[in-house]
Amino acid sequence: MRAEWRQWVLLPVAAVIVGLVAGAILILISGDNPLTAYGGMAEGAFGSSDAMSRTLEKATPLILGGLAVAFAFKAGLFNIGGQGQLLLGAAFAAWIGFDLNLPMVVHLPLALVIGGLAGAALGAVAGLLKATRGTHEVISTIMLNFVAANLTDWLVSRDGPWKDPESGAVARSPQVLDSAALPRLGFLPVGFLVAVAVAAAVWWIVNRSVLGFEISTVGHNAKAATYAGISVVRITVVAMLISAFLAGLGGAIQTQGVNGRFEPGFNSGLGFDGITIALLARTNALAVVPAALLIGAMDAGSTLMQSRTDVPPEIISVIQGFILFLVAAPSVVRWLLRLREDIGGTKIDLASGWGAS
Amino acid sequence: MTTTSTSVETGAETTARRRQALVRNRNGIVLGVMVVVLSVVAYQWDGVQTTAVTARTVREASPLILAALCGLIGERSGVVNIGIEGQMLLGAYSGFMAASYSGSLLVGVVAAVAASALAGLFLGWAAVALRMDQIIAGTVINIVGAGVTSFFYVAGRTMPRFPQWSVPGLSDLPLVGRTLFAHGPLTYVAALMVLVVHIALFHTRWGLRTRAVGEHPGAADTVGVRIERLRYVNLTLAGSLAGMAGLALIQSAGAFDRGMTAGRGFIALAVMIFGRWRPTGVLGAALLFGLFNAVQAQLQFKQALDIPPQFFGMIPFLLTIAVLAVAGVKARPPAAAGRPYDPE
């Protein structure tokens, strides 16, 4: 039990603290006071009920982005294409949201599901290429990120079909109808509850279902899985599909619950945060929720931090990079904290060859 | 112990090997000849536009060549480097800022090479000493590279421009002159590096050891090659190539911009795979990618086709996927790429 506790809490907490210290050093170099900066960040994230809702809202797509990466990890796949899948999901959900006129019980779920499916379609391309042509998913999903960014830009651009006719030169879709928008209950955004429910569902699929067992078997040893009669091709495609569905759903919730429409610049960077979150959570679906809340809080607080100290919000991605490194390198944390015993770490084995194996 | 296979073969064997190489590369050779013939034909038809395209092909290929060679040296030594994008950004940023504050291009070049080499050393530390998953280590470099260069980005700075080096006499030749002999220094460096890496990899003791460590580290270990030290050295050297790739971007753009690599660090990996982990193959593959980009840019510039710019923007990325899907099947990466070496 003690060892378990150390692995789940000590390493992530230590990684976050060291990451924040490293960020503080950079803030000092750029000539600002890190305490004022972090104080602003904390107040902007937790200081009022408004700030709390903002944190929950920011955390919502991050939960789904983290789940997407964590789920693919289980099959030994690195879905680095969360960003593109999320963009497609956000754009398609907006389309359903503004273009159809349906009662809310149908409209809202339909918009979310179509968003998820749009993301899944993009992930399926990468899954099929991996399974049939041996194309490494890291490269294909990154390339598809750029394709999706261009495609969604075009959809709401001057010549695109989903452009808001009233927005003039601004590239964006029309506002989604109220029947497709995710409401808020007090300070609690409903989208957050959806994301937590999805996290629980993903945990169940991974740990309790036959599919989850097959996926982990393929992830641990594809050869052994083949001997056991599991189709590696099928599992690779299905895992990529579900992973990308989660990212697309994250984009849809972003549209229906936060932005209210699709506007390309409003979704940037969300997909990559999923990598840090998944590893911080040691790829456990339930642990993704607190990990996403942490990163979401940093995001939510960055605006107030910037207005108080001129520290640009990019500091967050630098801190995240450090956190990612430390979670993946427990020996460094152990050395920094002068710990003797093993504190575990997220065992990931992705770096297999590029070609057909 | 350190002789390469070439030094002990007979003349007949050499001829046979060369013939084999021709057969193996016949597709590339046929394609190259076709492109050259087409360019000459197009030059008769419209000299100005053709030269614009061919010169741009070479210019666009330069950063890809340098970045792909960075990936190539890493994988040949058994380490997958997915952090080239971040290394290029760090190199371009450091080079730009150093040149901007000092007013000297040379200082900029040194800073760029040093910053990327340092990032390469970090990858070596993570992959060798920490035995971190190499894909994660590369992702860390990408995230931190993009983050740090955006965080410390200062808008509106300028730096001295890279000069254009025209080779006297040769640069006045029709078509060939502006295509090959009128470029900034880093384009020539890219070409030179293809030659240097090729000779170093296939005709020196270092190259033999590097290839051994990438294919079968256990065997290399038993004959006394210090695997971990070699990987450190090679990743640092390879990192400096990524810095030059970043400088090649600055050479074209004139200044640093956030995220200016725009995916080239990843496209370079496709170039490396398409070039079958050989410097000469990298040269050919990078020129092919450069050609597509140049044709695309020229069509867009001339508004020859009524297609939205976003669709043009997708082309290099779709092309990369297509190339990997077609060429990747037969690809055989260095056997030990991606795995930490475990002596037990």
Interface residues (C-beta under 8 A of the other chain):
Chain A: L26 S30 F78 I80 L129 R133 G134 T135 H136 V138 I139 S140 I142 M143 L144 F146 V147 N150 L151 D153 W154 S157 D159 G160 F272 I275 T276 L279 P312 E314 I315 I316 S317 V318 Q320 G321 F322 L324 F325 A328 A329 S331 V332 I348 D349 L350 A351 S352 G353 W354 G355 A356
Chain B: V80 I82 A126 L130 M132 D133 Q134 I135 I136 A137 T139 V140 I143 V144 A146 G147 V148 S150 F151 F152 Y153 A262 G263 F266 I267 L269 A270 I273 P308 Q310 F311 G313 M314 F317 L318 T320 I321 L324 A325 V326 G328 V329 K330 A331 R332 P333 A337 G338 R339
